Amino acid sequence: MLFFLIILEILVVTAQKNTLKQGEFFDSSTTLVSSNSLFAMGFFHIKDSDLSYLGIWYTYTNSSEGLTIEHPAWVANRDTPIRNNSGVLSIDTSGSLIISHNDVGHPIILYSGRGLNRMVTLLNNGNLVLKEGKVTLWQSFDHPTDALLPGMKLGINHKTNRTWSLTSWLGVTDPSSGAFTLEWDHRKRILVIKYRGKIFWTSGKLFNKDFENIRPMVEAINLNYIFKNVTNKYEEFFSYSLMIDPFLTPLSRKLVSGWRLDYQGNIFDEDRPQIAFVDNCYGYNTGASQPLYAGCELWEQPKCRNHLQKYEIQTGYFENYNVSYDNEGNIGYSDCKAKCWKDCDCFGFKNNGDTGCTFYRGNNLKFHSSGNFPKVYVLSPTNLSKKRKKSVLIIVIVVVVCLIILLLSGLLYYRRRKIKQAKKTEIQELLTLKGYTDTISELGNDGRNDLKFFSFTSIVAATNNFSSDNKLGQGGFGPVYKGKLSEGQEIAVKRLSRKSTQGLTELKNELILIAKLQHTNLVRLLGCCIHKQEKMLIYEYMPNRSLDSFLYNESRREQLTWERRFSIIEGIAQGLLYLHKLNSSETNTSRVVGTYGYMAPEYVMEGIFSMKSDVFSFGVLILEILSGRKTNSFNHVDGPSNLVAMARELWNRDAAFELIDPSISDSCNQQQFIRCVHLGLLCVEDNAVDRPTMVDVISMLGNDSAVLPFPKRAGFYSGSRARETKLSEIISVNGLSISAMEAR
């Protein structure tokens, strides 16, 4: 009897067909089964629906009701269902793979192309492949829907420009394309879930073969993920496979795996526990302290919402409500949720499938739980009684504020008119012939400059009306644009922001100062443009872009050889020395402007600025050039807070060479590199008096035999958020241009 059963099973498996040849037909009465009997393909219905789809599913999911599949792994015609059982899959005489039907509309074309002797095969991994001989023409793995099977890819193919990503169903029983996508960010090497293009959730980095924010699987059998990420010139992708206990039977239900992005944005692996809890993301919660919110991104929220509120599905009815509808069509649960969340008067909603959303709104809204009513999503906790009291208080406050505004409006209006008239007078005075002549005389009296006023019309034409495509960067006092004058000269236009504190007097002083600066490493000022409230400085254009575009770019950083980096350090030092010969005084300011990580401690804490403050910033820049890392790119909890701290730690361990940028490690002069690290640490000393002058710096750079003092204590901070920066000058060193950030 046992022998007979084995023979019968072999005959059944042999009789199952996994291939469809050109000229053959495949209809709703036929099923393709992979040779390992793990996957099946056919036309199916979703429960309680008369719509027909072509899909691939695990064989164990086939119900006793025939081809009614709860959730297949792949759907060929998710957005074009067939309203009867007339669907037929075939490779027609021309060689195209199509689904023909008797429903209204044209045949559904999966692949179009001419050829002979083609066949489509359902492989053991669930991939449906169309081949002509040994050449693969098309495969379902290149057109994923909402499920990621082992071996499938998420990412991009650079040869074909094809991207692989998952798109959720619109609803629990609606396979059409929904609101959520699962993508692989090949630059950061993380998984990303987006809602209508907005990032909702990220997997975190891959550590010890696990992602930070993916819930580990708890299984009674040996089933583990093996994650794979590939980066080369042809493709960049993520995929996964399974580590399987070899003693388990091939058709064991526990062996199958398929990550499914559901209509709420969550990720499941078949019938196992949830992997990612995206539906809990409301734009507030992140971090390991709340596992259910791990990976949730932060974004701006309506002021009427708070982090304690969330939607809960309940059975009952609302009292004292106003109802509104959104019947715009192809919107699902997540769209209804997002619309209600943004509406401060909305406290509940229902998703009506094809008919859109129903919203429950009102100030006196109450919800009563009852099992005799349909399910509805309710915002909890609503605190409606407290909200009414707050509404009254808000109305009173608004009335008082309006009265105050009315009382002050006359005074404010008079003051604005007075200020506006003063500015108008100042502009007219500056643009008079006498003012223009005096300014040009003051700027160009040494015969080295030929500054001029540019017309606003010429600058608008040169920058294509300040097009975003021409934007070079953004400083604390405004953006900088690339332009080209009518005679062909390329320029850089520093457009001073109307919100900046720099007035016409400060602009004139800056023109006088910059015009007098003549150095090989400083860009040349061509002139200025003043038009109504617009104030602009016009520079010559440096075509090689900024140093950071080379230093922090993986594909371009190798152009910065050790010799060139050392030459850049020397060039910047020479430029700073030249600037310091203009003014050697120490100033005190109550307005700290700059970027944390580059500003000297005495400037941050006390507002004291001197030449030694520039030396501190120069020291940080040295360490960045040596390591190829930004000083504020550190986010380790237990490690160094910034690049200065890291360099100091390596120096104390006599391991300074570990700071080196790997791209120059083979060609670098090790002794010269360590000397530069030593010099950088001297420049970032905590006490300004312990830092060398720029004269000393240039001497130390040019004399390898000079004895350098031992570093005492480096000044560094953990703050990484830039406050206000001023784009001062564009410095060109050895064929490279950098934007110097001036903390003044």
Order of alpha helices (4+ residues) and beta strands (2+ residues): alpha-beta-beta-beta-beta-beta-beta-beta-beta-beta-beta-beta-beta-beta-beta-beta-beta-beta-beta-beta-beta-beta-beta-beta-beta-beta-beta-beta-beta-alpha-beta-beta-beta-beta-alpha-alpha-beta-alpha-beta-beta-beta-alpha-beta-beta-alpha-alpha-beta-alpha-beta-alpha-alpha-alpha-alpha-beta-beta
